[in-house]
Amino acid sequence: MQHSSSTSNSKGRSKAFVAWWLTFGALIVVELSIVWFVPKGRPIERGIRFYHAGVRPTFAQSVIQWQTQRISQIKKPAQLVVLGDSSAFTSVNVDLLQKRTRLDVQNLGLVQQLSVAAHIDILEYYLAFHPAPKAVLYHFSDGTLSQSNETIERIGLYKGYRIWLGIEDGLETYWPGYRMRTWARSFLTRWLYQETQHDLGIRRALSQFRGYLVDKRPSHLTRVLPPIKWHKDGLQALMRLVKLTQKRKIKLFVYHAPVPLRFKTPLSTPWHRNNQRLLKKAMAPYAHVVLRKPFVGYAPDRFFVTYQHLNFEGTLRNSWMLGEWIRKHLR
């Protein structure tokens, strides 16, 4: 009796073991089928958006997605490409810059949280679709070069951007069914959600104003000095941009965004001068790089909305000056 019971238990375990392995094998077959049949390539080129479907994006996420996605749709290659943080896309008016330089201009400014490295990534993404421009204007504020690699990693926006561009894979890409889920998510995004109103608003603003997002209104400046001590990681990333433009034979204009006059203080001025010395020394060996002199320009507070963002009037003045400066050095 006991022998019969032990035999039945052994058969039961054997069946369970076989069933487990059959299930595991079936999952492997399903996963391999997914990997084989589901479209491959960069997430951005498979219609997957930078943020999750149906989620209200932040301002930075909308800017990143819009500025990057439209690159493949540009019909006329640019002769001058503007790169940089939010000071670039809010304080450089494309129409006015085109008028002063007589060049076709594209403003691909992103946000500070992405770091200089991401500004290089978007340029390389642009070069994958279009010929190299005649010149690049790198327009930045202190905060962009003040961030360490650890800070950028902690924020997480840059890693997500590189995964979206297909430059690197996240660990999640190795999970079962990842491609199927991302494909389904992108399909549902287009079918159910289309565009969120917030995202449409950001895109409409960027398309309409082509450089500035803020109206002429009372300044929101404070007297608290933002970080202006540059980190070596930021400078090293900037040197990567210098070497990339040198390799592609692109003239590089490096321009520090204007600083509100109220921050011209005994505390800040020495730091700005030290930053200027560091950059001059780093750029000296490269004949294709042009630095603005004086490197850090102070402007009246009435032209600003925040420390690094100009208002409408400030944007027009800044763009006019940039156009004259670039045209002078491209003759």
TAFENDA-V438386 format. One record per pair of residues at least 12 apart in sequence whose C-alpha atoms are under 8 Angstrom apart, sorted by sequence separation. I is the first residue (numbers start at 1). J is the second residue. D is the distance in Angstrom with one decimal. If there is no record, write none. Layout:
BEGIN
<<I,J,D> <I,J,D>>
END
This chain:
BEGIN
<<94,106,7.0> <303,315,7.9> <94,107,6.8> <50,64,7.8> <108,122,7.6> <50,65,5.9> <92,107,7.8> <49,65,7.0> <89,107,6.3> <88,107,7.6> <89,108,7.0> <276,295,6.3> <89,109,4.6> <276,296,7.6> <88,109,5.1> <89,110,6.8> <87,109,7.8> <88,110,7.6> <80,103,6.5> <82,105,7.5> <86,109,6.2> <79,103,5.7> <80,104,6.2> <81,105,5.8> <82,106,6.2> <83,107,6.6> <84,108,7.5> <85,109,5.5> <86,110,5.6> <272,296,6.9> <44,69,7.3> <78,103,7.7> <79,104,5.2> <80,105,4.8> <81,106,5.0> <82,107,4.6> <83,108,5.3> <84,109,4.8> <85,110,4.9> <86,111,4.6> <78,104,5.0> <79,105,6.1> <80,106,6.5> <81,107,5.9> <82,108,5.6> <83,109,4.7> <84,110,6.1> <85,111,4.2> <86,112,6.3> <77,104,7.6> <78,105,5.2> <81,108,6.9> <82,109,6.3> <83,110,7.4> <84,111,7.3> <85,112,4.7> <78,106,5.8> <84,112,7.9> <116,144,6.8> <115,144,5.8> <116,145,7.4> <85,115,7.9> <115,145,7.5> <112,143,6.8> <113,144,7.4> <84,116,7.3> <112,144,5.2> <115,147,7.4> <85,119,7.8> <264,298,7.3> <84,119,6.1> <254,289,7.2> <83,119,6.3> <252,288,6.1> <253,289,5.9> <254,290,6.2> <255,291,6.4> <256,292,7.7> <115,152,6.9> <251,288,5.0> <252,289,4.8> <253,290,4.8> <254,291,5.2> <255,292,5.8> <259,296,7.2> <261,298,5.2> <114,152,7.0> <225,263,7.0> <250,288,7.3> <251,289,6.2> <252,290,6.2> <253,291,6.1> <254,292,6.8> <258,296,6.5> <259,297,6.3> <260,298,5.7> <261,299,5.3> <262,300,7.9> <113,152,6.8> <223,262,7.5> <249,288,8.0> <251,290,7.8> <253,292,7.8> <256,295,6.4> <257,296,7.4> <258,297,5.1> <259,298,4.8> <260,299,5.3> <261,300,5.3> <262,301,6.8> <68,108,7.6> <83,123,7.7> <118,158,6.7> <223,263,7.5> <228,268,7.7> <246,286,8.0> <255,295,7.1> <256,296,5.9> <257,297,7.6> <258,298,5.6> <259,299,6.1> <260,300,6.0> <261,301,5.9> <67,108,5.9> <121,162,8.0> <256,297,7.8> <258,299,6.3> <260,301,5.1> <67,109,7.5> <113,155,7.3> <229,271,6.6> <246,288,6.8> <67,110,7.2> <114,157,6.1> <115,158,7.4> <118,161,7.8> <225,268,7.8> <228,271,6.9> <239,282,7.9> <113,157,6.9> <114,158,4.9> <118,162,7.9> <228,272,7.4> <242,286,8.0> <260,304,6.9> <113,158,7.4> <230,275,7.0> <64,110,5.9> <229,275,7.6> <63,110,6.6> <64,111,7.5> <242,289,7.5> <260,307,6.4> <63,111,7.8> <259,307,6.6> <259,308,6.9> <60,110,8.0> <88,138,7.9> <258,308,7.3> <60,111,6.5> <88,139,5.2> <257,308,6.8> <81,133,6.7> <87,139,6.9> <88,140,6.5> <77,130,6.0> <79,132,7.9> <80,133,5.6> <83,136,7.1> <87,140,6.1> <68,122,6.9> <71,125,8.0> <72,126,7.7> <77,131,6.8> <79,133,4.4> <80,134,6.0> <81,135,6.6> <82,136,5.9> <83,137,6.1> <84,138,5.4> <85,139,7.1> <86,140,7.9> <87,141,6.6> <71,126,6.1> <78,133,5.8> <79,134,4.9> <80,135,4.9> <81,136,4.8> <82,137,4.8> <83,138,4.9> <84,139,5.0> <85,140,5.6> <77,133,7.6> <79,135,6.5> <80,136,5.6> <81,137,6.2> <82,138,6.1> <83,139,6.2> <84,140,5.2> <85,141,7.3> <72,129,6.3> <80,137,7.2> <82,139,7.1> <71,129,7.6> <85,144,7.0> <253,326,7.6> <146,227,6.6> <226,307,7.9> <146,228,6.3> <219,301,7.4> <143,226,7.4> <146,229,5.8> <147,230,7.4> <148,231,6.0> <219,302,6.7> <221,304,7.6> <143,227,6.1> <146,230,4.1> <147,231,6.1> <148,232,7.5> <149,233,6.2> <218,302,7.6> <220,304,8.0> <221,305,6.4> <142,227,6.9> <143,228,6.5> <145,230,5.1> <146,231,4.9> <148,233,5.4> <149,234,8.0> <219,304,6.0> <220,305,5.3> <221,306,5.1> <142,228,5.1> <145,231,6.1> <147,233,7.3> <148,234,6.6> <219,305,4.5> <220,306,5.6> <221,307,6.3> <142,229,7.6> <143,230,7.9> <147,234,6.3> <218,305,7.2> <219,306,6.8> <142,230,7.0> <145,233,7.7> <146,234,6.4> <217,305,7.5> <145,234,4.3> <144,234,7.1> <145,235,6.4> <214,305,7.6> <217,311,7.4> <216,311,5.3> <214,310,7.7> <215,311,5.8> <216,312,5.3> <214,311,5.5> <215,312,5.4> <216,313,6.7> <212,310,7.9> <214,312,6.3> <212,311,7.4> <212,312,6.6> <107,210,7.9> <212,315,6.6> <107,211,7.4> <211,315,7.9> <50,160,7.9> <50,161,7.3> <50,164,6.4> <136,250,6.8> <138,252,7.3> <142,256,7.7> <49,164,8.0> <95,210,7.4> <135,250,5.2> <136,251,6.3> <137,252,6.0> <138,253,6.0> <139,254,6.4> <140,255,6.6> <141,256,5.7> <93,209,7.7> <94,210,5.8> <132,248,7.0> <134,250,5.6> <135,251,4.5> <136,252,5.0> <137,253,4.7> <138,254,4.9> <139,255,4.9> <140,256,5.3> <141,257,5.2> <93,210,5.8> <94,211,6.1> <133,250,6.6> <134,251,6.5> <135,252,5.8> <136,253,6.1> <137,254,6.1> <138,255,6.0> <139,256,5.9> <140,257,5.6> <93,211,4.2> <116,234,6.7> <132,250,7.1> <135,253,7.4> <137,255,7.3> <139,257,6.2> <92,211,4.9> <93,212,6.4> <115,234,7.4> <43,163,7.6> <44,164,5.7> <91,211,5.9> <92,212,6.8> <117,237,5.7> <120,240,7.9> <43,164,5.2> <44,165,5.9> <89,210,7.8> <90,211,4.8> <91,212,5.5> <116,237,5.8> <117,238,7.7> <120,241,6.0> <42,164,6.7> <43,165,6.4> <44,166,7.7> <89,211,5.1> <90,212,4.0> <116,238,6.2> <42,165,5.7> <43,166,6.3> <88,211,7.7> <89,212,6.7> <90,213,5.7> <42,166,4.5> <90,214,7.7> <41,166,7.3> <53,185,6.8> <53,186,7.4> <48,182,7.2> <48,183,7.5> <53,188,7.6> <54,189,7.0> <53,189,5.1> <46,183,7.5> <48,185,7.4> <49,186,7.1> <62,199,5.7> <66,203,6.4> <48,186,4.8> <40,179,7.8> <47,186,5.8> <54,193,6.0> <63,202,7.1> <39,179,7.8> <46,186,7.6> <47,187,7.9> <53,193,7.1> <56,196,6.9> <62,202,6.5> <63,203,7.6> <38,179,6.5> <57,198,7.3> <62,203,7.5> <35,177,7.9> <38,180,6.4> <54,196,7.1> <56,198,6.9> <57,199,6.8> <34,177,6.6> <56,199,7.8> <59,202,7.3> <35,179,6.8> <39,183,7.9> <31,176,6.1> <34,179,7.0> <38,183,7.5> <31,177,5.9> <34,180,6.3> <141,308,6.3> <87,257,6.7> <91,309,6.4> <90,309,6.6> <91,310,5.7> <90,310,7.2> <91,311,7.7> <96,316,7.4> <100,320,6.8> <87,308,5.8> <87,309,5.5> <93,315,6.6> <97,319,5.7> <101,323,5.2> <86,309,7.6> <87,310,7.8> <91,314,7.6> <92,315,6.1> <93,316,6.7> <96,319,6.4> <97,320,6.5> <100,323,4.8> <101,324,7.0> <91,315,4.7> <92,316,7.7> <96,320,6.5> <99,323,7.9> <100,324,6.3> <90,315,7.6> <91,316,7.9> <94,319,8.0> <97,322,7.2> <98,323,7.6> <101,326,6.7> <92,318,6.9> <93,319,5.8> <97,323,5.1> <101,327,5.0> <91,318,7.0> <92,319,5.3> <96,323,7.7> <100,327,7.2> <91,319,7.3>>
END
